[in-house]
Amino acid sequence: MKMNIKSGIIASSMILAFGLGYVVYDTYNVTKSTIRVEGTLIELSPEEMAAASSLIIEGKINDITQPHWNTEDGNEPEVIEDADAIYRDVTIKVNKTHKGEELDEVVVRVYGGETEKIIMDMENAPEFTENEKVLLFLNVDDSPANKTNSTDHYAVVGSYQGKFKVKNDKVDNKKEKIQLNEMVDIIETHKDDKNPLQQ
């Protein structure tokens, strides 16, 4: 069984990165279905992400919650609609702030994940592991999937492009690999530039 509908569950940074996306429901066995969110990713340079982010931090991942739905009770809705989403919250202990408010701890919401009956596969979503050291480009999550309009968590700018692993004085992701001090210089030079994602 396959069905396409417009996706309304992508965070604003992901909306801008993906453009018009769609969701595919794909039943691959009798007990689990897969919801895929796919689209075209707009490439962002580190300079553009520095300007587009309201918060840029270095830190260490302390906790990743189990995936659950963004419904009031956290359970799967009877009918899955555009703004319904599975998500995980990633808690980061902040070691250094390069842009934005100085915080001890930051929660980053990542849409996608697997529950008992559904797998939500977000194309190009950032991946996190516990105890990982990271550099993150962030904005407050203002996606339709943030149904309560809560401002207590963030979304990664540019999907996976805004999440870097920090190791041996280098930062890298699927797209970039440079020295940490070079990335910090880029951030300092461009963090006050005009936001390229705002027209």
Beta strands, then each sheet from edge to edge (+ up, - down):
strand 1: 4-6
strand 2: 22-27
strand 3: 33-38
strand 4: 55-64
strand 5: 68-69
strand 6: 86-99
strand 7: 105-111
strand 8: 113-114
strand 9: 118-122
strand 10: 133-140
strand 11: 154-156
strand 12: 163-167
strand 13: 170-172
strand 14: 177-179
sheet 1: 1+ 2- 3+ 9+ 8-
sheet 2: 5+ 6- 4+ 10- 11+
sheet 3: 5+ 6- 4+ 10- 12+ 13- 14+
sheet 4: 5+ 6- 7+
end
